[in-house]
Amino acid sequence: MPTLTEDIRNILKGSFYIRTTMKRRRSGTPRTIETTYVWDGGDCIYVSGYPGKRDWVANMAAHPEVTLHTVEGDRWYDIPARARVLRVRNERVPHLLAF
């Protein structure tokens, strides 16, 4: 994720939902979802597909280059990012508890 401006950091700190645009795993066409997130205050934003399987999680696994879109504040931002699906339970659980 690129260096975040102070404005973006304030939006991420004060919000709990975000839009994410990714490529569909089969067709490659764009798909945008809106979901809740937890931000670690640094370089990582954790979005949850819990409970159950989500097609968009499979899309991110197949095409990890995504764009995050802030949806609150006076100005909206598009943030290029790289997704990584957390598959190991011990790695996922602390982030799920943060929700």
C-alpha atoms as one frame of an Amber mdcrd trajectory, in Angstrom:
protein
   0.000   0.000   0.000   1.347   3.492  -0.788   2.210   6.019   1.892  -1.028
   7.288   3.401  -1.685  11.000   3.755  -2.849  12.375   7.084  -6.332  12.879
   5.611  -6.560   9.221   4.543  -5.237   8.065   7.920  -7.942  10.095   9.703
 -10.649   8.629   7.476  -9.407   5.057   8.075  -9.183   5.690  11.812 -12.730
   7.025  12.056 -14.586   4.732   9.660 -15.507   1.057   9.684 -16.499   0.324
   6.111 -14.707   0.560   2.789 -15.240  -0.262  -0.870 -12.868  -2.581  -2.668
 -12.612  -3.048  -6.411 -11.001  -6.218  -7.708 -10.984  -8.326 -10.861 -13.316
 -11.305 -11.048 -11.254 -14.483 -11.031 -12.706 -15.972 -14.224 -13.751 -13.075
 -16.469 -11.311 -10.439 -15.231 -14.075  -7.824 -15.200 -14.147  -5.400 -12.256
 -16.243  -6.063  -9.179 -16.745  -3.651  -6.279 -17.902  -4.709  -2.839 -18.523
  -2.747   0.339 -17.550  -4.325   3.629 -16.417  -3.578   7.136 -12.740  -3.457
   7.963 -10.200  -3.142  10.732  -7.117  -1.000  10.133  -3.905  -1.780  12.001
  -2.818   1.869  11.968  -0.004   1.055   9.556   0.049  -0.679   6.207  -2.698
  -3.286   6.623  -6.457  -3.108   6.314  -8.297  -6.326   7.160 -11.645  -6.989
   5.488 -13.747  -9.937   6.503 -15.687 -12.438   4.448 -16.716 -14.242   7.635
 -18.902 -16.233   8.068 -18.861 -18.575   5.132 -17.271 -18.503   1.725 -17.388
 -15.347  -0.352 -16.800 -15.131  -4.097 -14.945 -11.858  -3.664 -12.385 -13.530
  -1.389 -11.643 -16.025  -4.177 -11.399 -13.083  -6.606  -8.778 -11.413  -4.383
  -6.830 -14.653  -4.107  -6.749 -14.988  -7.907  -6.059 -11.297  -8.628  -4.462
  -9.656  -5.577  -4.072  -6.178  -7.127  -7.074  -4.246  -5.772  -8.183  -0.667
  -5.211  -9.570   0.447  -1.859 -12.014   3.352  -1.915 -12.709   5.446   1.169
 -16.386   6.360   1.463 -16.432   8.844   4.318 -14.973  12.286   4.844 -15.065
  15.413   2.699 -13.062  13.754  -0.052 -12.994  10.139  -1.190  -9.716   8.421
  -2.031  -8.729   5.514  -4.273  -5.849   3.557  -2.747  -4.035   0.917  -4.817
  -3.262  -2.127  -2.691  -2.289  -5.777  -2.784  -4.624  -8.297  -1.139  -3.533
 -11.420   0.680  -6.082 -13.972   1.859  -5.325 -15.199   5.370  -5.780 -18.966
   5.132  -4.136 -20.151   8.365  -6.532 -20.127  11.310  -3.973 -18.834  13.814
  -3.237 -15.897  11.531  -6.954 -15.097  10.968  -8.346 -15.348  14.494  -6.794
 -12.183  16.010  -8.150 -10.098  13.153 -11.605 -11.664  13.378 -11.699 -10.844
  17.088 -10.880  -7.216  16.264 -14.204  -6.989  14.401
